[in-house]
Amino acid sequence: MTEHLRRTPCVGICSTTYGDLVCRGCKRYAHEIDSWNGYAEAQRTLVWERLLSLREGAFLSHARITDPEQLLRRAEGFHIADLAALDEVNVAYELVRRAGRETDFASLGIEPLAPAADAGALYLRIEEELYARSLARYEHDFHVSTQ
């Protein structure tokens, strides 16, 4: 699945420069960001797989896919990079990330599990969940508190 993903998970909002152990932007660990360019492809794949799995869990805790065909149509309209390499839930995550003020969730092929003003509000909830899951994973992997 990860062989056609863009080169780096970086989204250009790095909080590790301010001391965070987990980046608030891409959710990678600080040492992964520092070492990324020296990683072998297998190491990068492992990081991508973790990030995609965490995104999937965070998305599914706040929304569900109701119309996979509509989801894909709208995703194609937003020209989502890596579309062919992403599973359905990660496509939905990327669509919600880009949909901003869209309020017609049915037109996106998804349904929030709790009321949301628009896709942007839903995305913020998902991002908060994703960051919490990333922190928990870091603490589990390294037996170190992120606080």
C-alpha positions, 0 to 999 in steps of 0.5 A: 500500500505505501509504495506509491505514497509521496516521499515524506509525511511532512505537512509543513507544520513541524512542532518538534522544533519547539520540543514536541516528541511527536510532531503536531503536523505529520505525527511522526516522532522527532527522531524520525523527522531528524533521520528521515532522509537517511532511512532505508525504504523499509524504515520509511514504509514502517513509519507510513504504515503506523501513520496510516493506521493511526489516521484510520482509527482516528477517522473511524472514531468520528465518522463513517463512510456511507457511500464509497463511490461518492467518496471516491468521486469527490476525492478525485475532484480534490486531486488528492495525491497518492489516491491509488495508494490509500485505502478507503478510510485514508481517502476519506480522511484526506477528503475531510481535510480538504473539504473545509466549509462543506456542510453536506456530508452526504455529498462527501460520502461520509457521516459524522458520528456526532454533529459537526458544523462542517468538514473543517470542524470534523477534521479538527476533531479527527486531528485531535484524536490522531495526535492523542493516539500518536502520543499514546503510541510514542509512550507505549513504544518508548516507555517515556511520558510525552508530558 
